[in-house]
Amino acid sequence: MLISIIIPVYNEINTIIELLELIQRSPIWRNNEKDVIVIDDNSIDGTYELLLKNDHLYQKIFRHNNNLGKGAAVKTGIENFDGDVLIIQDADLEYDPNEYPNLIKPIEENKADVVYGSRFVGGRSHRVVYFWHMVGNKLLTLFSNIMTNINLTDMECCYKVFRREIIKKIRIQENRFGIEPELTAKIAKLNCRIYEVGISYYGRTYNEGKKIGIKDGFRALWCIIKYNIF
């Protein structure tokens, strides 16, 4: 099975190479072929130049001429992947590629069409960071569940895994972090089989480069309404 991993990147010069090396060592490749795709969202810290010097760590690279946002980068990845299964991976080392086998297992066993990671189920390790981020995440997930009638625990989790035929049915409109509730609303409308898998989480602080903020939370709230009702 060919596994595609799309990695949206913006100003991650301190983490991107380590992440790509972790992906190369992931146990997922024991039985699968890889298609690693990096989408640089017009980084200005030297990330793109560093990536070009390490082209043995990925199969494809794309670069936006302007900084458009995570959603736009994911959209570029979805338009250019070749795999049977697609994994979305952030570039900041908050999520561990060693967990890929657990994430794709429900799809391999033909139990799921879409798999979400969850930082709130299972017994895996988590770095303790921001309380209000956790509260906001759970409130957004609750509101999303009310609108979609599915019972996720972590709608905002980076790790989302799709069968090719499912993700190719979805047209992404959001350019920034609104992509998470948008994807969730559109997946729910497809009436496909959705699973959750508990994952570990190594959250960053803002001093370490965390980018999502309160404005993104309000946008996510609007996106839940927009993509479920209109």
VENHUBEL-V823884 format. One line per field, one symbol per residue. ss: DSSP state (2 for helix, 1 for strand, 0 for the rest). phi: phi as a letter, one per 20 degrees, with the letter a starting at -180 (. if undefined). Layout:
ss->???
phi->???
This chain:
ss->01111111100000022222222220222200111111110000002222222022200111100000022222222220000011110000000022222222222200000111110000000100002222222222222222220000000000011112222000000000002222222222200001111100100000000000022222222222222220
phi->.eddcdcfcblcfecfffffffffefffefccecbecdceemgcdngfffffecffebebcccefcfdoggfffgffffcedffcddecfedmfcdffeggffegffgelecdccdfbedcndefcfecefffffffffffffffffemddfdbgefffcccfgffffeddedfedffffffgffffgfeleedcdcfcebdfdeffeofdfcffffffffffffgedde
